[in-house]
Amino acid sequence: MKNLDHYPKSIKKAVRYIKQDATKEQLEEIRRLIDYAIQRRNLKLE
């Protein structure tokens, strides 16, 4: 994975939260939210 230094602070914090504090249920919900946001953005860019 690329170094996180060039990403916004909010992304760094989210990744840190996922690595350290998120429960299994929270991980699944985060995955759904991120996948949805990425799909929407990809459609917008096409």
Rosetta constraint file for C-alpha pairs under 8 A:
AtomPair CA 4 CA 12 HARMONIC 6.50 0.50
AtomPair CA 7 CA 11 HARMONIC 6.38 0.50
AtomPair CA 7 CA 12 HARMONIC 6.97 0.50
AtomPair CA 8 CA 12 HARMONIC 6.68 0.50
AtomPair CA 9 CA 13 HARMONIC 6.21 0.50
AtomPair CA 10 CA 14 HARMONIC 6.15 0.50
AtomPair CA 11 CA 15 HARMONIC 6.17 0.50
AtomPair CA 12 CA 16 HARMONIC 6.19 0.50
AtomPair CA 13 CA 17 HARMONIC 6.11 0.50
AtomPair CA 14 CA 18 HARMONIC 6.18 0.50
AtomPair CA 15 CA 19 HARMONIC 6.16 0.50
AtomPair CA 16 CA 20 HARMONIC 6.06 0.50
AtomPair CA 17 CA 21 HARMONIC 5.27 0.50
AtomPair CA 17 CA 22 HARMONIC 6.15 0.50
AtomPair CA 18 CA 22 HARMONIC 5.11 0.50
AtomPair CA 18 CA 27 HARMONIC 6.96 0.50
AtomPair CA 22 CA 26 HARMONIC 5.67 0.50
AtomPair CA 22 CA 27 HARMONIC 6.09 0.50
AtomPair CA 23 CA 27 HARMONIC 6.15 0.50
AtomPair CA 24 CA 28 HARMONIC 6.46 0.50
AtomPair CA 25 CA 29 HARMONIC 6.40 0.50
AtomPair CA 26 CA 30 HARMONIC 6.01 0.50
AtomPair CA 27 CA 31 HARMONIC 6.03 0.50
AtomPair CA 28 CA 32 HARMONIC 6.32 0.50
AtomPair CA 29 CA 33 HARMONIC 6.26 0.50
AtomPair CA 30 CA 34 HARMONIC 6.04 0.50
AtomPair CA 31 CA 35 HARMONIC 5.96 0.50
AtomPair CA 32 CA 36 HARMONIC 6.06 0.50
AtomPair CA 33 CA 37 HARMONIC 6.18 0.50
AtomPair CA 34 CA 38 HARMONIC 6.08 0.50
AtomPair CA 35 CA 39 HARMONIC 6.12 0.50
AtomPair CA 36 CA 40 HARMONIC 6.19 0.50
AtomPair CA 37 CA 41 HARMONIC 6.16 0.50
AtomPair CA 38 CA 42 HARMONIC 6.09 0.50
AtomPair CA 39 CA 43 HARMONIC 6.25 0.50
AtomPair CA 40 CA 44 HARMONIC 6.27 0.50
AtomPair CA 41 CA 45 HARMONIC 6.22 0.50
AtomPair CA 42 CA 46 HARMONIC 6.36 0.50
